[in-house]
Amino acid sequence: MNMMRSSKPSFNRRELATEAMQAATATRAKAKLDQSSPICIYGLCETLGVAVRFNNINMEGMYQRGIPPRIHLSARRPLPRRAYNCAHELGHHVFGHGSSIDELREDAKAQPWEDPKEFLADTFAGFILMPIIGLRRAFAVRGWTPETATPAQMFAIACEFGVGYATLLTHLSSGVNMLSRARAAALQRVTPKALRMEIIGALTPEPLIVADRYRSAPTLDAEVKTQLLLPPGTEATGGGLAFERDLPAGRLFRAEKAGIFQASAGDWAVFVRVAPIQKAEPYGYIGLAQYRHLEEDADE
């Protein structure tokens, strides 16, 4: 008799999702973070005593259980993806899982997890980075709604929480039920290249980060060569952000060197923390996360 293998998971996803949400809430509370604001996931790991290192490895990331516990992340992945992968590996730590290696995958939760531990870690990552209260505030303060937001508006929200566009759409539809699956699917069809073209009016391979006057986080993480669309009239100090041009939506800059630089426009201000990239290879910063914004030595 032929036995057909069922694709139905052997665990209750709703129960595990609730457990992941509660763990994310408790983790923020333990680190004395509020339950709505965007966070720096690397700073959270440091607070919890988890060392984070970026390596030239061809995988998403790895959690190494031990004293101290360590997270290893691939410097080859896009900046928002690195942050999400870090949150995923932190989930393994919070739930007391053993050491694990996460292989390459296209997008968060793009493939239904067969392993409940991986589902827990992934769902935890979504809730720790994008709490539902924070998402509601981010849309409301701008006068937008998830169901009617344009791709460019969704991209701005994703940038505020430091995650990828597709990752935000997945969390809104599958994690917090703020977006219908049909609308999410329609928005998913917009490519990053098309988004950059729509927002800045030019074809460019460089990453783009959008920060408007409603952005609440005091810091913004970028890396060298990243383009930043900041509020109209923004002025930057420190020489790390080069002015490109003024656009109807704001003022476009390019991150030129590693370091921490202030950008301000009236009563709005943010510290832009720029990490270096590898000169020989198209990879991001390699080293401990806590040192990623140190200015490069001109003599090197």
Secondary structure, DSSP 8 states (H G I E B T S, - for coil): -------S-SS-HHHHHHHHHHHHHHHHHHTT--SSS---HHHHHHHTT-EEEEE--SSSEEEE-SSS-EEEEETTS-HHHHHHHHHHHHHHHHTT---EEE---SSTTSS--SSHHHHHHHHHHHHHHS-HHHHHHHHHHHT--TTT--HHHHHHHHHHHT--HHHHHHIIIIIS--S-HHHHHHHHTS-HHHHHHHHHSS---S-EEE--TT---SEEEEETT-EEEE-TT-EE-SS-EEEEEEETTEEEEEE-SSEEEEEEETTEEEEEEEE---SSSS----EEGGGTT----TT-
